[in-house]
Amino acid sequence: MKCIICHGEQISQAEVFEEIPVGSDIVRVPVRVTVCETCGERYYDRATMRHLERVREDVARDRTQLQVIGKVLQVS
């Protein structure tokens, strides 16, 4: 497989985090996807996309357990 962006040939599986915005918060979802090691382009299969859609729906309906892992602070 060649990357459609940079045409690089170093493509591998990697765990990445997708971010789902929820109000002023962000939910990080770990997923395994194919990634170009040269430019970072990500390739998602259908099952991964469905998983992300389900997580987004569950978070929106408050049907999932979320773990607090840090804070974002803003200077006023």
C-alpha positions in Angstrom: 0.0 0.0 0.0 1.2 3.5 -0.8 0.1 6.6 1.0 -2.3 8.7 -1.1 -0.9 11.9 0.3 2.9 11.6 0.1 3.2 8.3 -1.8 5.4 6.9 0.9 5.5 3.1 1.4 6.1 2.9 5.1 2.6 2.2 6.3 1.9 0.4 9.6 -0.7 -0.2 12.3 -0.6 2.1 15.3 -2.7 3.0 18.2 -3.8 6.7 18.0 -6.3 8.8 19.9 -9.3 10.3 18.3 -10.8 13.3 20.0 -14.5 13.9 20.4 -15.5 17.4 21.6 -18.3 17.4 24.2 -19.1 21.0 25.2 -15.8 22.5 26.5 -14.4 19.0 27.2 -12.6 16.5 24.9 -13.1 12.7 25.0 -10.0 10.8 23.8 -10.8 7.4 22.2 -8.0 5.0 21.6 -8.2 3.2 18.2 -5.9 1.1 16.1 -5.5 2.4 12.5 -3.2 2.2 9.6 -0.8 5.2 9.6 1.7 6.5 7.1 5.0 6.7 9.0 6.3 9.5 6.6 3.5 12.1 6.7 1.1 10.8 9.5 -1.9 10.3 7.3 -4.4 7.9 9.0 -6.6 5.3 7.3 -9.8 4.1 9.0 -11.6 0.9 8.2 -15.4 0.7 8.4 -15.4 -1.1 11.7 -13.3 1.6 13.3 -15.6 4.4 12.0 -18.6 2.6 13.3 -16.9 2.2 16.7 -16.2 6.0 16.8 -19.8 6.8 15.8 -21.1 4.5 18.6 -18.8 6.1 21.1 -19.9 9.6 20.0 -23.6 8.6 20.4 -23.0 7.0 23.8 -21.2 10.1 25.1 -23.9 12.4 23.8 -26.5 10.3 25.5 -24.4 10.1 28.7 -24.4 6.3 28.4 -20.7 5.7 29.0 -18.2 5.8 31.8 -15.5 8.4 31.3 -12.3 8.6 33.2 -10.8 12.1 34.1 -7.2 12.1 33.0 -6.2 15.7 33.4 -7.3 19.4 33.2 -7.3 22.1 30.7 -6.8 25.5 32.2 -7.3 29.0 30.7 -5.9 32.3 31.7 -8.7 34.8 32.1 
